[in-house]
Every structure is written in structure tokens, then in C-alpha cells.
């Protein structure tokens, strides 16, 4: 039994996710905005969890001490 896979002439850039023809890969320059969007997409789960992780830290004794210390080291207005 022979299994064949479809072969695509286009593959995504590993840095920015842009679809590139195999002949264009060596001349490709990533767009900085596209690269940022692609990176944010890659870490979307971490970004989504940030608020919960921060709230958990600020509820801990270490987080409460960090808040107290920040308030007491703040220069007067």
C-alpha cells in the first residue's frame, strides 16, 4: 500500500508565518509587524494566562510584600 502526501510549493516562514514559495524562501525578509503578530499568536495561551498568574502572585505572601515594598519605596509626589 502506497501512501502519498500532497506536496505544496508554499511553506510558512518560521519567523513570521508568511506563506512562501520554495523559490522565494532565500530572498524573503520578514515584515516586523507580521513577525510580531505571528509571535503573539504563538504565545497566545501565555498571554491569556498572564492575568491569572499575576493575580495569584499578588495574593501570595511574596506578592503582598512586593506591593508593600513598592509603595514604601515610591518617591513622594
NORKASUL-V28571 format. One record per helix or strand of 2 or more residues. SS is the DSSP state (A for helix, B for strand). FROM is the first residue (numbers start at 1). TO is the last residue. If there is no record, write none. Layout:
# NORKASUL-V28571
SS FROM TO
SS FROM TO
This chain:
# NORKASUL-V28571
B 10 12
B 19 21
A 25 27
A 32 42
A 44 59
A 61 73
